[in-house]
Amino acid sequence: MNETEILALADRLFGAIEAGDVEGVRGCYAPDIQVWHNFDDKTQTLEENLTTLSWMVGRLGDRRYDISRRDVVADGLWQLHVLRGTVVSTGEPFAMPAAMLLTMADGRITRIAEYLDPLPARALAG
């Protein structure tokens, strides 16, 4: 994929998450995607990750990504951002910094390595 295609796919993914469009996220993912998290060293399948995203979308309103850095790499994208929003149950503001390495091929995301501190996500559980 070229740089324009990589950036467009990343925009599509994060735009779908901001809009709460879980099926739009599915369309960005390869069927055999692997989503790895640093905090538990677990790898999620497509359906496991979409379940997690659905849970998050239901608990975090006004989702937006404040992207501080994006670097196109040979097979994807490295991004630093803060996921922001409003905790639905309390109305409190939410912020969770993260870094993600997206690996892409043939117009789809094939792997995500996500680096974050899960502590802020506890606010969504209540």
Buried (B, 14 or more C-beta within 10 A) or exposed (E): BEEEEBBEBBEBBBBBBBEBBBEBBBEBBBEEBBBBBBEEEEBBEBEEBBEEBEEBBEBBBEBEBEEEEBEBEEBBBBBBBBBBBBBBEEEEEBEBBBBBBBBBEEBBBBBBBBBBEEEBBEBBEE
